[in-house]
Amino acid sequence: MSHSGHLWPAHSFHTQGRSLRMKMDGNTKGGGHCEALKSYNLCKTLGAGTFGTGMIVELKHTGHKVAIKILNCRKMNTVEMEEKANREIKILRLFIDFIHPHIIRIYEVIETPKDIFVVMEYCQNGDLLNYIVEKRRLQDDEARPIFQQIISGVECCHTNMVVHRDLKPETCYLIPNIM
């Protein structure tokens, strides 16, 4: 689990030409990571939290955009925080080769003495909360498949002995519909 007790894989959900990915994450923030990110062009900072930063980066040799969560190890100032981070890294490494239509893909976990980098699928269409706020209300026919996809992703996590611990609209991300 991460420092705030959450996981990082995410689940995707299809809704009117879009899909969602449910994200399980902790807060992130980092710095001084040129060597670890030498394969990437930094594009944009998505946000910062207690322990690190989330960024959009582009893979240099393909131009493919991905998201990177950068955890600052120096901000983990207790043994309990470090243990949680180590547990989450173990779980994240299990998800590297894991593909599920409703879970964000984890591509790589890079550990350095100062930072931990989690490279994952980038969901460019925002989160479910903003989608709901924008639409003001979802009709049953639109909400039903979203809920079914959330259940599918959570079931997959539970089958793999992983608990989400932070399921809410802000941790569900829209992606272009692939159906």
MDAnalysis code that builds the backbone (N, CA, C; Angstrom):
import MDAnalysis as mda
import numpy as np

u = mda.Universe.empty(537, n_residues=179, atom_resindex=np.repeat(np.arange(179), 3), trajectory=True)
u.add_TopologyAttr("name", ["N", "CA", "C"] * 179)
u.add_TopologyAttr("resid", np.arange(1, 180))
u.add_TopologyAttr("resname", ["MET", "SER", "HIS", "SER", "GLY", "HIS", "LEU", "TRP", "PRO", "ALA", "HIS", "SER", "PHE", "HIS", "THR", "GLN", "GLY", "ARG", "SER", "LEU", "ARG", "MET", "LYS", "MET", "ASP", "GLY", "ASN", "THR", "LYS", "GLY", "GLY", "GLY", "HIS", "CYS", "GLU", "ALA", "LEU", "LYS", "SER", "TYR", "ASN", "LEU", "CYS", "LYS", "THR", "LEU", "GLY", "ALA", "GLY", "THR", "PHE", "GLY", "THR", "GLY", "MET", "ILE", "VAL", "GLU", "LEU", "LYS", "HIS", "THR", "GLY", "HIS", "LYS", "VAL", "ALA", "ILE", "LYS", "ILE", "LEU", "ASN", "CYS", "ARG", "LYS", "MET", "ASN", "THR", "VAL", "GLU", "MET", "GLU", "GLU", "LYS", "ALA", "ASN", "ARG", "GLU", "ILE", "LYS", "ILE", "LEU", "ARG", "LEU", "PHE", "ILE", "ASP", "PHE", "ILE", "HIS", "PRO", "HIS", "ILE", "ILE", "ARG", "ILE", "TYR", "GLU", "VAL", "ILE", "GLU", "THR", "PRO", "LYS", "ASP", "ILE", "PHE", "VAL", "VAL", "MET", "GLU", "TYR", "CYS", "GLN", "ASN", "GLY", "ASP", "LEU", "LEU", "ASN", "TYR", "ILE", "VAL", "GLU", "LYS", "ARG", "ARG", "LEU", "GLN", "ASP", "ASP", "GLU", "ALA", "ARG", "PRO", "ILE", "PHE", "GLN", "GLN", "ILE", "ILE", "SER", "GLY", "VAL", "GLU", "CYS", "CYS", "HIS", "THR", "ASN", "MET", "VAL", "VAL", "HIS", "ARG", "ASP", "LEU", "LYS", "PRO", "GLU", "THR", "CYS", "TYR", "LEU", "ILE", "PRO", "ASN", "ILE", "MET"])
u.atoms.positions = np.array([
    [0.842, -1.177, 0.000],
    [0.000, 0.000, 0.000],
    [0.888, 1.241, 0.000],
    [0.353, 2.315, -0.466],
    [1.140, 3.544, -0.468],
    [1.090, 4.179, 0.894],
    [1.697, 5.318, 0.980],
    [1.813, 6.009, 2.256],
    [0.450, 6.344, 2.835],
    [-0.525, 6.614, 1.980],
    [-1.851, 6.928, 2.490],
    [-2.731, 5.685, 2.506],
    [-2.129, 4.507, 2.274],
    [-2.863, 3.261, 2.367],
    [-3.628, 2.909, 1.109],
    [-3.243, 3.436, -0.048],
    [-3.950, 3.160, -1.281],
    [-3.034, 2.423, -2.249],
    [-3.644, 1.845, -3.262],
    [-2.888, 1.188, -4.316],
    [-2.956, 2.027, -5.567],
    [-2.136, 1.717, -6.582],
    [-2.085, 2.549, -7.766],
    [-2.733, 1.993, -8.998],
    [-2.930, 0.700, -9.150],
    [-3.613, 0.256, -10.347],
    [-4.958, 0.962, -10.446],
    [-5.497, 1.055, -11.611],
    [-6.765, 1.739, -11.790],
    [-7.638, 0.909, -12.705],
    [-8.905, 1.162, -12.659],
    [-9.846, 0.400, -13.454],
    [-10.468, 1.305, -14.498],
    [-10.785, 0.769, -15.691],
    [-11.411, 1.574, -16.733],
    [-12.893, 1.238, -16.820],
    [-13.664, 2.217, -17.239],
    [-15.100, 2.062, -17.342],
    [-15.575, 2.722, -18.614],
    [-16.417, 2.032, -19.393],
    [-16.889, 2.549, -20.670],
    [-18.162, 3.358, -20.452],
    [-18.217, 4.560, -21.042],
    [-19.406, 5.384, -20.947],
    [-19.488, 6.303, -22.153],
    [-20.485, 6.120, -22.975],
    [-20.764, 6.956, -24.139],
    [-19.516, 7.365, -24.900],
    [-18.855, 6.413, -25.545],
    [-17.685, 6.729, -26.329],
    [-16.410, 6.911, -25.517],
    [-16.499, 6.731, -24.234],
    [-15.321, 6.843, -23.365],
    [-15.284, 5.630, -22.460],
    [-14.131, 5.383, -21.908],
    [-13.992, 4.366, -20.879],
    [-13.416, 5.048, -19.660],
    [-13.484, 4.370, -18.547],
    [-12.919, 4.892, -17.308],
    [-11.838, 3.957, -16.821],
    [-10.892, 4.491, -16.104],
    [-9.929, 3.674, -15.384],
    [-10.018, 4.106, -13.931],
    [-10.161, 3.134, -13.051],
    [-10.240, 3.416, -11.626],
    [-8.827, 3.364, -11.072],
    [-8.390, 4.452, -10.506],
    [-7.023, 4.565, -10.032],
    [-6.962, 4.377, -8.526],
    [-5.932, 3.683, -8.088],
    [-5.709, 3.501, -6.666],
    [-4.364, 4.111, -6.361],
    [-4.345, 5.258, -5.681],
    [-3.049, 5.877, -5.496],
    [-2.917, 6.611, -4.182],
    [-1.676, 6.896, -3.868],
    [-1.332, 7.743, -2.743],
    [-0.841, 9.068, -3.298],
    [-0.421, 9.927, -2.439],
    [0.088, 11.219, -2.872],
    [1.533, 11.085, -3.323],
    [1.975, 12.013, -4.200],
    [3.324, 11.926, -4.736],
    [3.982, 13.287, -4.854],
    [5.287, 13.287, -4.813],
    [6.088, 14.502, -5.032],
    [7.544, 14.073, -5.152],
    [8.337, 14.737, -5.978],
    [9.713, 14.292, -6.144],
    [10.615, 15.390, -6.646],
    [11.796, 15.031, -7.084],
    [12.737, 15.997, -7.617],
    [14.091, 15.373, -7.830],
    [14.923, 15.976, -8.703],
    [16.274, 15.491, -8.940],
    [16.308, 14.098, -9.516],
    [15.617, 13.882, -10.636],
    [15.477, 12.530, -11.145],
    [15.864, 12.412, -12.615],
    [16.839, 13.173, -13.061],
    [17.241, 13.165, -14.465],
    [17.694, 11.789, -14.944],
    [18.547, 11.120, -14.201],
    [19.082, 9.832, -14.634],
    [17.991, 8.761, -14.704],
    [17.118, 8.706, -13.725],
    [16.066, 7.689, -13.701],
    [15.074, 7.877, -14.840],
    [14.895, 9.112, -15.293],
    [13.912, 9.405, -16.336],
    [14.567, 9.740, -17.671],
    [15.757, 9.232, -17.898],
    [16.487, 9.577, -19.118],
    [15.793, 9.097, -20.396],
    [14.908, 8.115, -20.297],
    [14.184, 7.611, -21.465],
    [12.925, 8.409, -21.774],
    [12.647, 9.424, -20.954],
    [11.406, 10.169, -21.084],
    [11.650, 11.665, -21.273],
    [10.762, 12.301, -22.017],
    [10.697, 13.755, -22.088],
    [9.610, 14.200, -21.130],
    [9.948, 15.085, -20.198],
    [8.956, 15.579, -19.251],
    [8.027, 16.544, -19.972],
    [6.713, 16.356, -19.836],
    [5.741, 17.187, -20.544],
    [5.035, 18.172, -19.617],
    [4.448, 17.648, -18.550],
    [3.589, 18.495, -17.723],
    [3.420, 17.869, -16.340],
    [3.353, 18.719, -15.325],
    [3.058, 18.245, -13.977],
    [1.546, 18.175, -13.821],
    [1.058, 17.028, -13.384],
    [-0.381, 16.839, -13.171],
    [-0.817, 17.335, -11.802],
    [0.043, 17.175, -10.818],
    [-0.309, 17.591, -9.472],
    [0.756, 17.165, -8.485],
    [0.656, 17.729, -7.300],
    [1.611, 17.414, -6.244],
    [0.850, 17.133, -4.959],
    [1.429, 16.280, -4.139],
    [0.810, 15.935, -2.871],
    [1.851, 15.878, -1.771],
    [1.492, 15.255, -0.681],
    [2.350, 15.184, 0.494],
    [3.685, 14.522, 0.207],
    [3.690, 13.442, -0.562],
    [4.902, 12.660, -0.764],
    [5.501, 12.760, -2.154],
    [4.867, 13.481, -3.082],
    [5.451, 13.506, -4.409],
    [4.645, 14.245, -5.457],
    [4.964, 13.930, -6.727],
    [4.405, 14.622, -7.879],
    [3.927, 13.618, -8.915],
    [2.862, 13.972, -9.606],
    [2.394, 13.205, -10.750],
    [2.698, 14.008, -12.003],
    [3.250, 13.339, -13.032],
    [3.632, 14.034, -14.263],
    [3.205, 13.247, -15.493],
    [2.999, 13.980, -16.590],
    [2.842, 13.360, -17.902],
    [4.216, 13.415, -18.543],
    [4.652, 12.288, -19.082],
    [5.937, 12.227, -19.778],
    [5.736, 11.501, -21.105],
    [6.705, 11.673, -21.979],
    [6.646, 11.054, -23.301],
    [7.867, 10.159, -23.457],
    [7.639, 8.938, -23.875],
    [8.746, 8.014, -24.110],
    [9.531, 8.518, -25.323],
    [10.823, 8.757, -25.164],
    [11.638, 9.388, -26.212],
    [11.622, 8.622, -27.533],
    [11.745, 7.316, -27.492],
    [11.878, 6.572, -28.744],
    [10.550, 6.271, -29.437],
    [9.409, 6.449, -28.749],
    [8.115, 6.177, -29.394],
    [7.172, 7.381, -29.409],
    [7.383, 8.322, -28.504],
    [6.461, 9.460, -28.401],
    [5.207, 9.130, -27.607],
    [5.116, 7.896, -27.081],
    [3.953, 7.462, -26.298],
    [3.912, 8.199, -24.964],
    [2.742, 8.775, -24.626],
    [2.603, 9.483, -23.353],
    [2.167, 8.536, -22.254],
    [2.804, 8.684, -21.108],
    [2.474, 7.904, -19.919],
    [2.452, 8.840, -18.715],
    [1.911, 8.365, -17.631],
    [1.927, 9.120, -16.378],
    [3.013, 8.534, -15.486],
    [3.657, 9.399, -14.733],
    [4.652, 8.942, -13.757],
    [4.307, 9.553, -12.410],
    [4.240, 8.696, -11.402],
    [4.117, 9.149, -10.015],
    [5.513, 9.086, -9.423],
    [5.926, 10.183, -8.834],
    [7.267, 10.260, -8.254],
    [7.125, 10.429, -6.747],
    [7.475, 9.385, -6.012],
    [7.435, 9.434, -4.547],
    [8.789, 9.884, -4.023],
    [8.792, 10.864, -3.185],
    [10.009, 11.379, -2.586],
    [10.297, 10.586, -1.308],
    [11.343, 9.774, -1.330],
    [11.686, 8.921, -0.180],
    [12.015, 9.722, 1.069],
    [12.578, 10.911, 0.905],
    [12.936, 11.727, 2.066],
    [11.712, 12.172, 2.852],
    [10.562, 12.225, 2.192],
    [9.329, 12.646, 2.876],
    [8.728, 11.511, 3.705],
    [9.220, 10.287, 3.473],
    [8.757, 9.129, 4.242],
    [9.623, 9.033, 5.482],
    [9.251, 9.772, 6.504],
    [10.129, 9.923, 7.651],
    [9.854, 8.971, 8.806],
    [8.998, 7.988, 8.624],
    [8.801, 6.998, 9.683],
    [8.988, 5.598, 9.106],
    [9.301, 4.663, 9.962],
    [9.463, 3.276, 9.540],
    [8.144, 2.751, 8.968],
    [7.034, 3.146, 9.566],
    [5.714, 2.704, 9.090],
    [5.466, 3.166, 7.653],
    [5.820, 4.408, 7.345],
    [5.658, 4.919, 5.978],
    [6.518, 4.137, 4.998],
    [7.748, 3.860, 5.390],
    [8.648, 3.105, 4.525],
    [8.119, 1.698, 4.290],
    [7.586, 1.056, 5.344],
    [7.024, -0.285, 5.200],
    [5.840, -0.281, 4.249],
    [4.971, 0.723, 4.378],
    [3.822, 0.837, 3.467],
    [4.289, 1.028, 2.038],
    [5.304, 1.872, 1.844],
    [5.838, 2.109, 0.501],
    [6.426, 0.823, -0.071],
    [7.178, 0.086, 0.725],
    [7.765, -1.169, 0.261],
    [6.698, -2.202, -0.096],
    [5.626, -2.268, 0.704],
    [4.511, -3.161, 0.398],
    [3.870, -2.779, -0.924],
    [3.638, -1.474, -1.117],
    [3.007, -1.023, -2.356],
    [3.889, -1.320, -3.564],
    [5.189, -1.128, -3.423],
    [6.100, -1.417, -4.535],
    [6.013, -2.893, -4.916],
    [5.961, -3.774, -3.917],
    [5.812, -5.209, -4.196],
    [4.533, -5.471, -4.983],
    [3.434, -4.859, -4.547],
    [2.149, -5.034, -5.230],
    [2.215, -4.470, -6.644],
    [2.793, -3.288, -6.790],
    [2.891, -2.670, -8.110],
    [3.704, -3.526, -9.064],
    [4.775, -4.126, -8.570],
    [5.589, -4.991, -9.426],
    [4.775, -6.196, -9.903],
    [3.850, -6.674, -9.086],
    [2.974, -7.773, -9.504],
    [2.067, -7.343, -10.659],
    [1.706, -6.056, -10.694],
    [0.795, -5.553, -11.714],
    [1.497, -5.152, -13.015],
    [2.815, -5.217, -13.077],
    [3.534, -4.775, -14.277],
    [3.118, -5.586, -15.501],
    [3.021, -6.879, -15.390],
    [2.651, -7.709, -16.532],
    [1.158, -8.007, -16.579],
    [0.413, -7.346, -15.755],
    [-1.007, -7.600, -15.602],
    [-1.814, -6.707, -16.540],
    [-2.720, -7.303, -17.313],
    [-3.577, -6.512, -18.199],
    [-5.029, -6.874, -17.918],
    [-5.823, -5.873, -17.600],
    [-7.254, -6.021, -17.357],
    [-7.923, -4.806, -17.985],
    [-9.063, -4.976, -18.632],
    [-9.680, -3.832, -19.322],
    [-10.093, -2.686, -18.409],
    [-10.151, -2.926, -17.098],
    [-10.608, -1.897, -16.179],
    [-9.578, -1.529, -15.112],
    [-8.313, -1.846, -15.392],
    [-7.240, -1.503, -14.465],
    [-6.144, -0.790, -15.241],
    [-5.726, 0.361, -14.740],
    [-4.642, 1.098, -15.396],
    [-3.396, 0.234, -15.439],
    [-2.743, 0.252, -16.560],
    [-1.545, -0.554, -16.775],
    [-0.342, 0.082, -16.072],
    [0.368, -0.714, -15.311],
    [1.625, -0.298, -14.687],
    [2.732, -0.808, -15.602],
    [3.564, 0.100, -16.104],
    [4.623, -0.283, -17.025],
    [5.952, -0.566, -16.336],
    [6.249, 0.193, -15.291],
    [7.577, 0.091, -14.698],
    [7.578, 0.749, -13.324],
    [8.388, 0.210, -12.415],
    [8.646, 0.841, -11.118],
    [10.157, 0.995, -11.012],
    [10.596, 2.251, -10.848],
    [12.031, 2.551, -10.765],
    [12.313, 3.076, -9.361],
    [13.257, 2.437, -8.675],
    [13.632, 2.887, -7.335],
    [15.032, 3.483, -7.373],
    [15.181, 4.659, -6.766],
    [16.488, 5.279, -6.582],
    [16.604, 5.591, -5.088],
    [17.773, 5.971, -4.612],
    [17.893, 6.303, -3.180],
    [16.979, 7.459, -2.753],
    [16.697, 8.382, -3.663],
    [15.900, 9.552, -3.305],
    [14.427, 9.447, -3.673],
    [14.111, 8.714, -4.754],
    [12.741, 8.690, -5.269],
    [12.334, 7.307, -5.750],
    [11.028, 7.116, -5.822],
    [10.441, 5.930, -6.429],
    [9.553, 6.440, -7.559],
    [9.739, 5.874, -8.767],
    [8.998, 6.300, -9.946],
    [8.079, 5.169, -10.386],
    [6.799, 5.463, -10.509],
    [5.844, 4.473, -10.994],
    [5.346, 4.966, -12.346],
    [5.706, 4.234, -13.393],
    [5.325, 4.594, -14.754],
    [4.069, 3.812, -15.093],
    [3.013, 4.541, -15.484],
    [1.727, 3.888, -15.726],
    [0.997, 4.516, -16.898],
    [-0.042, 3.855, -17.307],
    [-0.894, 4.343, -18.382],
    [-1.427, 5.734, -18.043],
    [-1.461, 6.605, -19.042],
    [-1.992, 7.961, -18.873],
    [-3.418, 8.000, -19.406],
    [-4.344, 8.454, -18.601],
    [-5.758, 8.556, -18.970],
    [-6.089, 10.023, -19.217],
    [-6.092, 10.405, -20.460],
    [-6.153, 11.816, -20.844],
    [-7.515, 12.473, -20.694],
    [-8.572, 11.727, -20.481],
    [-9.907, 12.330, -20.466],
    [-10.429, 12.718, -19.086],
    [-9.580, 12.705, -18.071],
    [-10.008, 13.163, -16.756],
    [-10.664, 12.074, -15.920],
    [-11.231, 12.491, -14.806],
    [-11.794, 11.516, -13.869],
    [-13.318, 11.503, -13.898],
    [-13.877, 10.481, -13.266],
    [-15.327, 10.299, -13.240],
    [-16.031, 11.431, -12.506],
    [-15.430, 11.958, -11.458],
    [-16.064, 13.049, -10.722],
    [-16.312, 14.246, -11.642],
    [-15.296, 14.665, -12.384],
    [-15.472, 15.801, -13.300],
    [-16.505, 15.494, -14.378],
    [-16.526, 14.254, -14.844],
    [-17.508, 13.843, -15.844],
    [-18.928, 13.974, -15.288],
    [-19.135, 13.507, -14.066],
    [-20.458, 13.589, -13.428],
    [-20.838, 15.053, -13.190],
    [-19.900, 15.851, -12.706],
    [-20.173, 17.275, -12.458],
    [-20.551, 17.973, -13.767],
    [-19.819, 17.671, -14.827],
    [-20.087, 18.267, -16.135],
    [-21.479, 17.887, -16.648],
    [-21.855, 16.616, -16.473],
    [-23.159, 16.142, -16.954],
    [-24.288, 16.458, -15.971],
    [-23.922, 16.795, -14.749],
    [-24.833, 17.073, -13.643],
    [-25.522, 15.831, -13.097],
    [-25.889, 14.917, -13.945],
    [-26.567, 13.701, -13.506],
    [-26.396, 12.638, -14.574],
    [-26.147, 11.403, -14.157],
    [-26.078, 10.297, -15.102],
    [-27.394, 9.531, -15.057],
    [-27.914, 9.241, -16.208],
    [-29.114, 8.416, -16.291],
    [-28.729, 6.976, -15.953],
    [-29.711, 6.183, -15.533],
    [-29.457, 4.796, -15.147],
    [-28.746, 4.016, -16.250],
    [-29.162, 4.215, -17.502],
    [-28.561, 3.466, -18.610],
    [-27.090, 3.807, -18.822],
    [-26.680, 5.000, -18.420],
    [-25.275, 5.377, -18.521],
    [-24.505, 4.969, -17.262],
    [-25.135, 5.077, -16.104],
    [-24.477, 4.756, -14.835],
    [-24.278, 3.247, -14.653],
    [-25.223, 2.459, -15.136],
    [-25.171, 1.006, -14.930],
    [-23.880, 0.377, -15.456],
    [-23.480, 0.628, -16.739],
    [-22.232, 0.004, -17.201],
    [-20.994, 0.525, -16.467],
    [-21.037, 1.768, -16.029],
    [-19.914, 2.305, -15.249],
    [-19.785, 1.516, -13.949],
    [-20.899, 1.334, -13.266],
    [-20.883, 0.586, -12.012],
    [-20.423, -0.854, -12.245],
    [-20.903, -1.471, -13.333],
    [-20.502, -2.843, -13.634],
    [-18.991, -2.944, -13.865],
    [-18.433, -1.938, -14.513],
    [-16.998, -1.950, -14.761],
    [-16.200, -1.730, -13.483],
    [-16.711, -0.884, -12.602],
    [-16.059, -0.684, -11.301],
    [-16.035, -2.013, -10.550],
    [-17.173, -2.696, -10.524],
    [-17.256, -3.991, -9.834],
    [-16.296, -4.991, -10.464],
    [-16.196, -5.008, -11.788],
    [-15.279, -5.917, -12.473],
    [-13.832, -5.666, -12.050],
    [-13.433, -4.395, -12.006],
    [-12.066, -4.067, -11.595],
    [-11.797, -4.405, -10.143],
    [-12.746, -4.079, -9.275],
    [-12.585, -4.384, -7.847],
    [-12.543, -5.895, -7.633],
    [-13.399, -6.623, -8.334],
    [-13.401, -8.087, -8.212],
    [-12.042, -8.659, -8.613],
    [-11.486, -8.132, -9.693],
    [-10.166, -8.600, -10.144],
    [-9.109, -8.329, -9.077],
    [-9.137, -7.143, -8.493],
    [-8.185, -6.833, -7.423],
    [-8.354, -7.777, -6.251],
    [-9.589, -7.974, -5.823],
    [-9.851, -8.850, -4.678],
    [-9.414, -10.284, -4.975],
    [-9.631, -10.748, -6.203],
    [-9.188, -12.084, -6.589],
    [-7.680, -12.217, -6.449],
    [-6.978, -11.110, -6.673],
    [-5.520, -11.090, -6.553],
    [-5.050, -10.614, -5.182],
    [-5.962, -10.650, -4.203],
    [-5.655, -10.298, -2.814],
    [-5.179, -8.849, -2.660],
    [-5.744, -7.950, -3.465],
    [-5.422, -6.522, -3.392],
    [-6.706, -5.778, -3.048],
    [-6.613, -4.857, -2.101],
    [-7.767, -4.055, -1.676],
    [-7.550, -2.626, -2.146],
    [-8.564, -2.029, -2.744],
    [-8.451, -0.673, -3.290],
    [-8.269, 0.372, -2.191],
    [-9.131, 0.441, -1.222],
    [-9.080, 1.320, -0.050],
    [-9.305, 2.801, -0.310],
    [-9.576, 3.185, -1.559],
    [-9.854, 4.596, -1.834],
    [-10.757, 4.736, -3.050],
    [-11.791, 3.932, -3.108],
    [-12.691, 3.926, -4.255],
    [-13.630, 5.124, -4.185],
    [-13.519, 6.013, -5.156],
    [-14.359, 7.205, -5.252],
    [-14.254, 7.733, -6.682],
    [-15.171, 8.611, -7.100],
    [-15.149, 9.101, -8.492],
    [-13.819, 9.739, -8.893],
    [-13.102, 10.336, -7.957],
    [-11.823, 10.972, -8.291],
    [-10.742, 9.963, -8.640],
    [-10.934, 8.693, -8.306],
    [-9.941, 7.670, -8.624],
    [-10.386, 6.778, -9.777],
    [-11.397, 7.228, -10.508],
    [-11.851, 6.548, -11.727],
    [-11.572, 7.477, -12.899],
    [-10.843, 6.996, -13.898],
    [-10.383, 7.839, -14.992],
    [-10.988, 7.433, -16.324],
    [-11.347, 8.430, -17.121],
    [-11.911, 8.221, -18.450],
    [-10.811, 7.997, -19.471],
    [-11.039, 7.045, -20.346],
    [-10.136, 6.830, -21.481],
    [-11.018, 6.746, -22.723],
    [-10.441, 6.924, -23.923],
    [-11.261, 6.764, -25.136],
    [-11.846, 5.358, -25.172],
    [-13.093, 5.259, -25.591],
    [-13.753, 3.953, -25.639],
    [-13.108, 3.089, -26.703],
    [-12.725, 1.901, -26.323],
    [-12.089, 0.983, -27.259],
    [-13.069, -0.068, -27.779],
    [-14.328, 0.073, -27.430],
    [-15.331, -0.896, -27.865],
    [-15.884, -0.515, -29.219],
])
